[in-house]
Amino acid sequence: MFEFLMPFSSYLIFIFGAMLGSFSNVVIFRWPRKESIVFPGSRCPNCQHPIRFYDNIPLLSWFILRGKCRDCGHKFSSRYAMVELLMAVLFVLVWNTHGVSWTTLEYLILVFGLVTASFIDIDHFLLPDVLTFPGTLIGLVGAYFNPERSFLDSLMGFLFGFGFLWVIAYFYQVWRKQEGMGGGDIKLLGWIGAVLGWKVIPFVIVVASIFGSVLGLALAKKSERGLKTVIPFGPYLALGSLIFVCGGENLAFQYLRWFIPEL
C-alpha cells in the first residue's frame, strides 16, 4: 500500500542510520574508558574545544572540514565517517529488504549493537555486557510480542548460540589449558540467536569461521607472533549476522537444508 514511499523513506533511514552511527562512535570511544556517553558533548581530543553543532553533522561535517578540527586543525580519524556511513548503509539495506515491520525494528536495533560491539572488540578485545545482555533480553521479549517471530525459536536460538560456543570454549580450555574464546563471544552469539533464531546459528558460525580464518592468517603472516596472533572473533560473528539480515536469508536457510533437508 505504501510501496511508493519506500524510495523516499530510504533517504530518511539513511540519515537516521548516519545519526546513530555518530552516536555509536561516542559509545565506541567512551564506554571502554568508563566515560559518560552523554556529558560532556563532543569535543576535539587535542584542543578540547567543544565541537559546534553545525560541525557535528554526521558524514557531511567530516567531509566539509576534511576530517580536521575547525579550531586547531587536529586531524580526526577517518573511521568516524566510516562508522557513520556503514551504519547508514546497513540501515537502508535492512529497510529495503524487510520493509515496514516489527522485525525490521528489531533488526535495526541488532545492527546498531553489532556495529558498535564489533569496533569495541577490534579496539579492546572486549564485547561489553551492556550491549549483549540488553540485546538478548530485547530479542527474547521482542519474539514474545512480535507475531512475525516465534518465542520458542528465539529461546532455542539463544540456547543454541550460547551453548555451542560455550562447549567449544570449555573443551578447548580443558585440552590446551588456556582460554581460546572469550566469554563475550559466547554472549554475543546467544544474543544473535535470540534475535535471528536457532536456524541461523550454523550459517553465522560458518561465515565467521571462513572470514576469521582468511583474515586471521593474513594478519598472522604480518605479525611477529605468527599463528599465535590473537584476533577478535566478535566482528566475524557480527558479519555473518549482518549478511543474513541484509538479504542473505535465503542463502542461510539453503545452507541449513543441505544438512537437514527436512527443514
C-alpha positions as CSV (number, residue, x, y, z in Angstrom):
1,M,0.0,0.0,0.0
2,F,2.8,2.4,0.9
3,E,5.4,1.0,-1.6
4,F,5.6,4.4,-3.3
5,L,7.1,5.8,-0.1
6,M,9.9,3.3,0.1
7,P,12.5,5.3,-2.0
8,F,11.8,8.5,-0.1
9,S,11.9,6.6,3.2
10,S,15.2,5.1,2.3
11,Y,16.8,8.6,2.4
12,L,15.3,9.2,5.9
13,I,16.5,5.8,7.1
14,F,20.0,6.7,5.7
15,I,20.1,9.9,7.6
16,F,18.8,8.2,10.8
17,G,21.4,5.5,10.4
18,A,24.2,8.0,10.0
19,M,23.0,9.8,13.1
20,L,23.0,6.6,15.1
21,G,26.5,5.9,13.6
22,S,27.6,9.2,15.1
23,F,26.2,8.1,18.5
24,S,27.9,4.7,18.0
25,N,31.3,6.5,17.6
26,V,30.7,8.1,21.0
27,V,30.0,4.7,22.6
28,I,32.9,3.1,20.9
29,F,35.3,5.8,22.2
30,R,33.9,6.5,25.6
31,W,32.5,3.3,27.0
32,P,35.8,1.4,27.3
33,R,37.2,4.4,29.1
34,K,34.3,4.4,31.5
35,E,33.3,7.9,30.4
36,S,29.7,9.2,30.2
37,I,28.3,8.8,26.7
38,V,26.0,11.8,27.3
39,F,28.2,14.5,29.1
40,P,30.2,16.4,28.1
41,G,29.3,17.0,24.5
42,S,31.6,16.1,21.6
43,R,35.0,18.0,21.7
44,C,38.3,17.9,20.0
45,P,40.7,15.4,21.7
46,N,43.6,17.8,21.0
47,C,42.4,21.3,21.9
48,Q,39.4,20.2,24.0
49,H,37.3,22.8,22.3
50,P,33.6,21.8,22.1
51,I,32.6,20.8,18.6
52,R,29.9,23.2,17.2
53,F,26.6,21.7,16.4
54,Y,27.0,22.6,12.7
55,D,30.4,20.8,12.7
56,N,28.8,17.7,14.2
57,I,26.5,16.7,11.3
58,P,27.1,13.0,10.5
59,L,29.2,12.4,7.4
60,L,28.7,15.9,6.0
61,S,30.7,17.8,8.5
62,W,33.6,15.4,8.3
63,F,33.9,15.9,4.5
64,I,33.4,19.7,4.7
65,L,36.1,20.1,7.3
66,R,38.3,17.4,5.6
67,G,38.4,15.5,8.8
68,K,40.0,18.2,10.8
69,C,39.2,20.3,13.9
70,R,38.0,23.8,12.8
71,D,39.9,25.4,15.7
72,C,43.3,23.7,15.9
73,G,43.5,21.7,12.7
74,H,43.9,18.4,14.5
75,K,43.1,15.5,12.1
76,F,40.3,13.2,13.1
77,S,40.4,9.5,12.2
78,S,38.5,8.6,9.0
79,R,36.9,5.8,10.9
80,Y,34.4,8.2,12.4
81,A,33.0,8.8,9.0
82,M,33.3,5.1,8.1
83,V,31.2,4.0,11.0
84,E,28.5,6.6,10.2
85,L,28.5,5.5,6.6
86,L,28.5,1.8,7.4
87,M,25.6,2.2,9.9
88,A,23.6,4.3,7.3
89,V,24.1,1.8,4.5
90,L,23.2,-1.2,6.7
91,F,20.0,0.5,7.9
92,V,19.0,1.2,4.3
93,L,19.7,-2.5,3.3
94,V,17.6,-3.8,6.2
95,W,14.8,-1.3,5.4
96,N,14.7,-2.2,1.7
97,T,14.9,-5.9,2.5
98,H,12.3,-6.2,5.2
99,G,10.1,-3.2,4.8
100,V,7.8,-1.7,7.4
101,S,7.5,-4.3,10.2
102,W,8.3,-5.0,13.8
103,T,11.1,-7.4,12.6
104,T,12.7,-4.5,10.8
105,L,12.8,-2.5,14.0
106,E,14.4,-5.4,15.9
107,Y,16.9,-5.9,13.1
108,L,17.9,-2.2,13.2
109,I,18.5,-2.4,16.9
110,L,20.6,-5.5,16.3
111,V,22.6,-3.7,13.5
112,F,23.4,-0.8,15.8
113,G,24.5,-3.1,18.6
114,L,26.6,-5.4,16.3
115,V,28.5,-2.5,14.6
116,T,29.1,-0.8,18.0
117,A,30.2,-4.0,19.7
118,S,32.4,-5.0,16.8
119,F,34.5,-1.9,16.8
120,I,34.9,-2.0,20.6
121,D,36.1,-5.6,20.2
122,I,38.5,-4.6,17.5
123,D,40.0,-1.9,19.7
124,H,40.0,-3.6,23.1
125,F,39.3,-7.3,22.6
126,L,36.1,-6.8,24.6
127,L,32.4,-7.3,24.0
128,P,30.5,-5.2,26.5
129,D,27.8,-6.8,28.6
130,V,25.9,-3.5,28.4
131,L,25.2,-4.4,24.8
132,T,24.9,-8.2,24.8
133,F,22.7,-8.6,27.9
134,P,20.0,-6.0,26.9
135,G,20.3,-7.1,23.3
136,T,19.4,-10.7,24.3
137,L,16.6,-9.5,26.5
138,I,15.2,-7.3,23.7
139,G,15.4,-10.3,21.3
140,L,13.5,-12.6,23.6
141,V,10.9,-10.1,24.6
142,G,10.5,-9.0,21.0
143,A,9.9,-12.6,19.9
144,Y,7.2,-12.9,22.5
145,F,5.2,-9.9,21.3
146,N,6.2,-9.9,17.6
147,P,3.7,-12.1,15.6
148,E,6.3,-12.4,12.9
149,R,8.7,-14.3,15.1
150,S,8.4,-17.4,17.4
151,F,9.4,-17.1,21.0
152,L,10.4,-20.8,21.1
153,D,12.6,-20.2,18.0
154,S,14.2,-17.2,19.8
155,L,14.7,-19.1,23.0
156,M,16.3,-22.1,21.1
157,G,18.4,-19.6,19.2
158,F,19.8,-18.2,22.4
159,L,20.4,-21.6,24.0
160,F,22.0,-23.0,20.8
161,G,24.1,-19.9,20.1
162,F,25.3,-19.5,23.7
163,G,25.7,-23.3,24.3
164,F,27.5,-24.1,21.1
165,L,30.4,-21.7,21.7
166,W,30.4,-22.4,25.5
167,V,31.0,-26.1,24.8
168,I,33.8,-25.3,22.3
169,A,35.4,-22.9,24.7
170,Y,35.2,-25.4,27.6
171,F,36.8,-28.3,25.8
172,Y,39.4,-26.1,24.3
173,Q,40.4,-24.9,27.7
174,V,40.4,-28.5,29.0
175,W,42.6,-29.6,26.1
176,R,45.0,-26.7,25.8
177,K,44.9,-25.5,29.4
178,Q,44.3,-21.9,28.2
179,E,41.3,-19.8,27.2
180,G,40.7,-20.0,23.5
181,M,37.5,-18.0,23.2
182,G,36.3,-15.1,25.4
183,G,33.0,-15.1,27.2
184,G,31.9,-12.1,25.2
185,D,31.8,-14.1,22.0
186,I,29.6,-16.7,23.7
187,K,27.2,-14.0,24.9
188,L,27.2,-12.3,21.5
189,L,26.2,-15.5,19.7
190,G,23.5,-16.0,22.3
191,W,22.2,-12.5,21.5
192,I,22.3,-13.2,17.8
193,G,20.4,-16.4,18.3
194,A,17.7,-14.7,20.4
195,V,17.0,-12.3,17.6
196,L,17.6,-14.4,14.5
197,G,16.6,-17.8,15.7
198,W,18.4,-21.1,16.0
199,K,18.4,-22.0,12.3
200,V,20.7,-19.0,11.5
201,I,23.4,-20.0,14.0
202,P,25.2,-22.6,11.7
203,F,25.3,-20.0,8.9
204,V,26.7,-17.3,11.2
205,I,29.4,-19.7,12.6
206,V,30.5,-20.8,9.1
207,V,30.7,-17.3,7.7
208,A,32.6,-16.1,10.8
209,S,35.0,-19.1,10.6
210,I,35.7,-18.6,6.9
211,F,36.4,-14.9,7.1
212,G,38.1,-15.2,10.5
213,S,40.4,-17.8,9.2
214,V,41.3,-16.0,6.0
215,L,41.9,-12.6,7.6
216,G,43.4,-14.2,10.7
217,L,46.1,-15.9,8.5
218,A,46.8,-12.7,6.7
219,L,47.3,-10.9,10.0
220,A,49.4,-13.7,11.4
221,K,51.7,-13.5,8.3
222,K,52.4,-9.9,9.1
223,S,52.7,-10.3,12.8
224,E,55.8,-11.3,14.7
225,R,53.7,-13.7,16.7
226,G,52.7,-15.7,13.6
227,L,49.9,-18.2,14.2
228,K,49.8,-17.1,17.9
229,T,48.4,-13.8,16.9
230,V,45.2,-13.0,18.8
231,I,42.3,-11.7,16.7
232,P,38.8,-10.7,17.9
233,F,36.1,-13.2,16.8
234,G,33.1,-10.9,17.6
235,P,33.3,-8.9,14.4
236,Y,33.2,-12.0,12.3
237,L,30.1,-13.3,14.1
238,A,28.6,-9.9,13.5
239,L,29.5,-10.1,9.8
240,G,27.6,-13.4,9.4
241,S,24.6,-11.9,11.1
242,L,24.6,-8.8,9.1
243,I,24.8,-10.8,5.8
244,F,21.6,-12.6,7.0
245,V,19.6,-9.5,8.0
246,C,20.7,-7.5,4.9
247,G,19.3,-10.0,2.4
248,G,21.1,-13.3,3.0
249,E,18.1,-15.1,4.5
250,N,17.6,-17.5,1.5
251,L,21.4,-18.3,1.4
252,A,21.4,-19.1,5.2
253,F,18.4,-21.4,5.1
254,Q,19.6,-23.1,1.9
255,Y,22.9,-23.8,3.7
256,L,20.9,-25.4,6.6
257,R,18.8,-27.5,4.2
258,W,22.0,-29.1,2.7
259,F,22.5,-30.7,6.1
260,I,18.9,-31.0,7.3
261,P,16.8,-31.5,4.1
262,E,13.5,-31.9,6.1
263,L,13.6,-28.3,7.3
